[in-house]
């Protein structure tokens, strides 16, 4: 999993590559482990692109974005530089 445009602003893009079609659960956590946002999407085999426009509410700081499927769990740290 990769965040395109990290550090993020109010909009960014997540790219995740999978072997099989499956449901993906995205979870956004602050550095204290508090869940801030969760969403679900369907993914196809190969590269999948998800535009995300919900980062505007985040304060400046570091966060962890997780993507969970039936086959794997991905985590990436992201940085929000401006409010």
C-alpha contacts under 8 A as a table, 3 or more apart, distances in Angstrom:
res1	aa1	res2	aa2	distance
1	X	14	X	7.07
1	X	15	X	5.63
1	X	16	X	4.38
1	X	17	X	6.79
1	X	67	X	7.75
1	X	74	X	6.32
1	X	75	X	7.38
1	X	76	X	7.19
2	X	14	X	5.76
2	X	15	X	5.18
2	X	16	X	6.47
2	X	76	X	7.17
3	X	6	X	5.96
3	X	12	X	7.15
3	X	13	X	5.82
3	X	14	X	4.56
3	X	15	X	6.33
3	X	76	X	7.76
3	X	78	X	7.61
4	X	12	X	6.33
4	X	13	X	5.18
4	X	14	X	6.05
4	X	15	X	7.26
5	X	8	X	5.54
5	X	9	X	7.99
5	X	12	X	5.83
5	X	13	X	6.97
6	X	12	X	7.82
6	X	78	X	6.12
6	X	79	X	6.39
6	X	80	X	7.88
7	X	78	X	6.27
7	X	79	X	4.69
7	X	80	X	5.49
7	X	81	X	6.41
8	X	11	X	6.80
8	X	12	X	6.00
8	X	55	X	7.56
8	X	78	X	7.10
8	X	79	X	6.13
8	X	80	X	5.11
8	X	81	X	7.08
9	X	12	X	6.79
9	X	55	X	6.62
9	X	56	X	6.82
9	X	80	X	6.21
9	X	81	X	7.18
9	X	82	X	6.84
9	X	83	X	7.92
10	X	53	X	5.94
10	X	54	X	6.41
10	X	55	X	4.47
10	X	56	X	3.93
10	X	57	X	7.63
11	X	51	X	7.45
11	X	52	X	5.64
11	X	53	X	4.29
11	X	54	X	6.72
11	X	55	X	6.09
11	X	56	X	7.20
12	X	51	X	6.05
12	X	52	X	5.28
12	X	53	X	6.47
12	X	55	X	7.79
13	X	49	X	6.77
13	X	50	X	5.61
13	X	51	X	4.37
13	X	52	X	5.59
14	X	49	X	5.81
14	X	50	X	5.12
14	X	51	X	6.37
14	X	52	X	7.24
15	X	47	X	6.70
15	X	48	X	5.59
15	X	49	X	4.63
15	X	50	X	6.39
16	X	47	X	5.78
16	X	48	X	5.31
16	X	49	X	6.69
17	X	45	X	7.21
17	X	46	X	5.09
17	X	47	X	4.20
17	X	48	X	5.98
18	X	21	X	7.31
18	X	43	X	7.61
18	X	44	X	7.16
18	X	45	X	5.21
18	X	46	X	5.24
18	X	47	X	6.64
18	X	48	X	7.87
19	X	45	X	4.95
19	X	46	X	6.10
20	X	44	X	6.51
20	X	45	X	4.62
20	X	46	X	7.75
21	X	42	X	7.48
21	X	43	X	5.47
21	X	44	X	4.34
21	X	45	X	5.12
22	X	42	X	5.92
22	X	43	X	5.37
22	X	44	X	6.73
22	X	69	X	6.75
22	X	70	X	7.20
23	X	40	X	7.04
23	X	41	X	5.78
23	X	42	X	4.44
23	X	43	X	5.94
23	X	69	X	6.07
23	X	70	X	7.55
24	X	40	X	5.63
24	X	41	X	5.25
24	X	42	X	5.92
24	X	43	X	6.59
24	X	67	X	6.22
24	X	68	X	5.60
24	X	69	X	4.96
25	X	38	X	7.13
25	X	39	X	5.86
25	X	40	X	4.44
25	X	41	X	6.56
25	X	66	X	7.88
25	X	67	X	5.53
25	X	68	X	5.12
25	X	69	X	6.61
26	X	38	X	5.56
26	X	39	X	5.26
26	X	40	X	6.03
26	X	65	X	7.00
26	X	66	X	5.54
26	X	67	X	4.55
26	X	68	X	6.53
27	X	35	X	6.97
27	X	36	X	7.60
27	X	37	X	5.81
27	X	38	X	4.47
27	X	39	X	6.70
27	X	65	X	5.75
27	X	66	X	5.09
27	X	67	X	6.54
28	X	35	X	5.95
28	X	36	X	5.52
28	X	37	X	5.16
28	X	38	X	6.38
28	X	63	X	7.00
28	X	64	X	5.83
28	X	65	X	4.61
28	X	66	X	6.41
29	X	32	X	7.64
29	X	33	X	5.48
29	X	34	X	5.32
29	X	35	X	4.57
29	X	36	X	5.48
29	X	37	X	7.34
29	X	63	X	5.71
29	X	64	X	5.16
29	X	65	X	6.42
30	X	33	X	5.46
30	X	34	X	5.47
30	X	35	X	6.81
30	X	36	X	6.91
30	X	62	X	6.87
30	X	63	X	4.70
30	X	64	X	6.39
31	X	34	X	7.40
31	X	62	X	6.44
31	X	63	X	5.64
31	X	64	X	7.03
35	X	38	X	7.63
43	X	48	X	6.33
44	X	47	X	7.62
44	X	48	X	6.79
45	X	48	X	7.94
52	X	55	X	7.24
53	X	56	X	7.15
54	X	57	X	6.75
55	X	58	X	5.51
56	X	83	X	7.08
57	X	83	X	7.73
58	X	80	X	7.34
58	X	83	X	6.83
59	X	80	X	7.13
59	X	82	X	7.35
59	X	83	X	5.43
60	X	79	X	7.62
60	X	80	X	4.96
60	X	81	X	5.15
60	X	82	X	5.34
60	X	83	X	5.61
61	X	79	X	5.77
61	X	80	X	5.26
61	X	81	X	6.54
62	X	77	X	6.96
62	X	78	X	5.75
62	X	79	X	4.52
62	X	80	X	6.29
63	X	77	X	5.74
63	X	78	X	5.26
63	X	79	X	6.28
63	X	80	X	7.88
64	X	75	X	6.64
64	X	76	X	5.72
64	X	77	X	4.50
64	X	78	X	6.00
65	X	75	X	5.66
65	X	76	X	5.43
65	X	77	X	6.30
65	X	78	X	7.11
66	X	73	X	7.07
66	X	74	X	5.50
66	X	75	X	4.39
66	X	76	X	6.59
67	X	73	X	5.83
67	X	74	X	5.08
67	X	75	X	6.47
68	X	72	X	6.10
68	X	73	X	4.48
68	X	74	X	6.35
69	X	72	X	5.29
69	X	73	X	6.24
80	X	83	X	7.60
